[in-house]
């Protein structure tokens, strides 16, 4: 189960004497500057990545750069897009590694991943199917409907990826807030998170009870 895997990633690697507060994930999330630097780099690089995609999509929609061949525009911005993607993947992976369990049970993160997959599928479809006929529409001010559709899906998907990524910071639908039986509760698999929380509380209570039982009672005044 993915919940157990991400719980292990968050609490075990790097932990000293089994203390989850000393794990690498917890230490990364608690750093004063490193985590903020990673997040800032992620956001700035996202602007570069999304900006280059926006330029190409607007051209494919026939809304901008209409006199520039699509291939020429794409070739000029593609290196920036690839560089942005590489940095995004690295920084995004590090951010996820700082709190994998939190992100796994986040409604917004899951929605972001769905549209990230949609965007990826659209990219592969475009490059392996639609782009094969680029010689026919490369210099057209208004490309064919199929090209515009691919651009519209790309633009919409990346906008939603950015939007849902921003919403991760809000706690409106966190598992400790939503009620069982709601869509958000099921979509984020909050049942697994709640069960683990209950088990952890029970284990802590049992440990506290056992410690209290092992502590000898104070001697009476008459002893």
Beta strands, then each sheet from edge to edge (+ up, - down):
end
